[in-house]
Amino acid sequence: MRGMKTARAIGEIDEKYIIEAAPEKIVQVKTIPWKYIAAASCIALVFCVGFMALMFGRSSIDAQSEPSSAGTQTTSQSVTTKPKSEIEIRPAGQNTISYCKEFILFDKDLNSTKYKNCARIITGDEVQTDNGQQIDFTFAASYDASAQHKIIAMAYPIKDVSTQWVYAVQLLYEENDNTRNLLAEKGSVFAVSKSLGKKLDDRYFLFARETNEQCSLGQYMNALGKDKMYISSAYVYQDDDTALEYKNTNERSAQIFELLQADKTTPDYRYVGDLQALFKEQSSKNDHSNKQYLMQLKINHRTLGENCTSIMISKDGYMVLLHDYNDPQVYFIGQELKDKLLEVTTRNDKGVPVVSNDEAKKDSFEIKLHNENEDPVHYVLRTNSNDYCSKGVKIDRSMIDTSINKVANASINSEFNFIKGDPIVLNGIKGISPNFALASKDSNNEYYIYFAGNYAAPDLAAFLKDAGITDSKKIVIRSAEMENGYTDIYPPAIWDILTENAADNKKSTTMGAQQTEESYNCRLIFDITGYVYNCELRLYDNENAVFFISNQYQYFNIGTEKVNKIKEYIRTCKKV
Amino acid sequence: MQDEKITELFFERSQEAIEETKIKYSSYCMKVAANILKSRQDAEECVNDSYMKLWSSIPPNRPASLKAYLAKIVRNLSLDKLEKQKAKKRGSGTAELVFDEICEFISTGGEQLADEIALREAINSFLASLDRQTRIIFVQRYWYFCSVKEIAVQLNVGESKVKMTLKRTRDKLREQLEKEGLDL
């Protein structure tokens, strides 16, 4: 069964795509239950026939026994309707598959407080249940036909952690009914809680209130319970936008927290506003492309979880606290404290610079090649995490240029069966720059393309040269995704526009929001003949273009004029 | 609990690892299995078997993503079960349709399936070239075996758009596989 075999091959796709496409919403596809409709129709028919037979039979009997009726009497029946409760809890059925995403607790007056689920279970000894300090809005009321309001959840403070942001919530289930799913509704908001297959009354879940608190830095650190925190890693951003990771920063956590507590005595060390107001280019909390950042400290909290807080410090002395349970907050800490923090992060107790994690592991991941002058040139084989460079398509032997012959003197990559220390030979690909791609033999003597890792061309001309696509004859443009789509595009027309004064089109590093996948408004899909398929040229409104060749994104500022010219030309082509 | 911690529990051979995995991923696993098998009982069986397989494979393996790793196990076991059921002539709606569609992007020229690694690489490279929505539609259909309606609801798009996208993507993939000389 070939479908099955191919289905299995599809099963081995990259894990990031599996995670990306994981179904999230509860989808209940309604199907028309024809068999039940048919059965119901039959039953209704039988009742009708029976009723008719009874009525006709009765009429004839009545007619025979009481030919002259004195009148008719109707009986009014009182209909009792159950008042619909504002809050209703009912079994959600077997199809409920979502885990709690949010939960709403109501107080006795039915005022609600919304919580975000942090998807963690915390142990009972982290919860403060023994001194009766549970919060007064801890009653979640339920209603059903047979019972009065019931408590289904209670919230407690978490020991030594601020109750401003997080609570431990205990979900209570009726005895012998701890497997049912609950669906609570009030207005348009709802909360779904799924059966966890075991009794829950000894389990506490971590929830965060959806209210945002502002406070001084000292209060903030204290509220988190600084004794429970440590710094898991630190990143220091370089001028080229890369970040060096410094591990074992936890050894210097106490020193760093001590510095951060300085605001108690320093008036300049102040809260200055929210993130959006001060760091406008930041599109999300994980987007560290903003060059104003100098370093990032990731903080683990023993109760609240790993990396629950990040401290970002900008070059001009601002500090952003990013927290899973609260909105980002910005403080001004000044240049002096910023420099002290940088020093503590990047040097050990004796003041000796710490080797970054990336530096430390370099040899494990790189192949060091040597050019004719014995200068080392680094190339990177793809790692499992796909971060570095990619193995492209299998290529034909006739495309190999054996005159370009480079030997890798160290490598490690179990995926391709290279053994550390074994030399491997990389050959050039005819007509393609060895600065950009090399062919390597695997154990079956077949050639594959490898790309140079961390390659970054200074300008568009250098990129096109190194990618081996200066000649438009090598290009096959398959389609343009713009408006409704265009096809039959003549490659030289595009390439003439693109390559005109290409050396003036410099590498762009400040792409900001453009780094999202969807924000381009024109995408050309092209192949480089005999080299690699499905390359892309993406055009953006803000004068930039992006080349995408198998994981190698290269951004260039080509200017509005070129962008518009290319689009104009595409519009003259055949519409899809 | 974080995935890394669950993985650590597996390495410590703690039974709690399975419990925590169930708490976190049982619904997700059921969804993956039920889409293929369509019988809740069979799906539950498969998911339980998957936990056992997970237990025996970690260690030595240390998956980068526990979620994806577990989902792969569930999917493979579900496909195994489906294959056995098919041998006994027990059909299963959506999965059959998906297989039929998959056959569309396999050329009819050869009987021998191409080298699995090359095929996997080709599909990965193809997926990388797609825009995000198209890729999600493709993976939800052919990896998760979701119905067209489910995908449409998930992505807030019309069913016709999903069908059209799937059709175009299949055509595109077939074209690429042929171009790369992957005789299937």
Interface residues (C-beta under 8 A of the other chain):
Chain A: M1 R2 G3 M4 K5 T6 A7 R8 A9 I10 G11 E12 I13 D14 E15 K16 Y17 I18 I19 E20 A21 A22 P23 E24 K25 V27 V29 Q94 I97 S98 Y99 A119 R120 I121 K194 L196 G197 K198 G305 E306 N384 S385 S390 K391 G392 V393 K394 E481 E517 E518 R523 I525 Y533 N534 E536 S550 N551
Chain B: M1 Q2 E4 E19 K22 I23 K24 S26 S27 Y28 M30 K31 R40 A64 S65 K67 A68 Y69 A71 K72 R75 N76 L79 L82 E83 K86 V98 F99 D100 I102 C103 F105 I106 E111 L113 E116 A118 L119 R120 E121 A122 I123 N124 S125 F126 L127 A128 S129 D131 R132 R135 I136 V139 Q140 Y142 W143 Y144 C146 S147 K149 E150 V153 Q154 Q176 K179 E180 L184
